C-alpha cells in the first residue's frame, strides 16, 4: 500500500510540475482575468476589460461599449455587503460555489 501511495504522489507531482512549467503565465487573458475575482474588483480598471475585448473581438458591439463600461463601474463600486453570497448551502447541506456571472 505504501508503494501505491508513493506512486500516486509521484504521478500528481509530475503532472503538476508539467502544468506549472507549460502554463501560459504571460498570456494576456490570464493576466487580465483578474477582473473575474470579485474580491479584487476595486484594484482593476477598464484597461483590463479593453485588453480582453481586443483578444476576443466581436464579443461586444461598438454601440454597447459605453453600457459595458458603465456596468463595469457599477460592479467596481459595489460594497461587499451589497454582493450576493459567493457560495450557497444546498438543501442536502453541501456547499456550492457560485459562478462569477451569478455573483
HUQUI-V495826 format. One record per pair of residues at least 24 apart in sequence whose ideal C-beta (glycine too) atoms are under 6 Angstrom apart, sorted by the first residue. I is the first residue (numbers start at 0). J is the second residue. D is the distance in whole Angstrom. If there is no record, write none. Layout:
i = [I/I]
j = [J/J]
d = [D/D]
This chain:
i = [27/28/35/37/40/40/41]
j = [54/54/99/102/74/75/75]
d = [5/6/5/6/6/5/6]
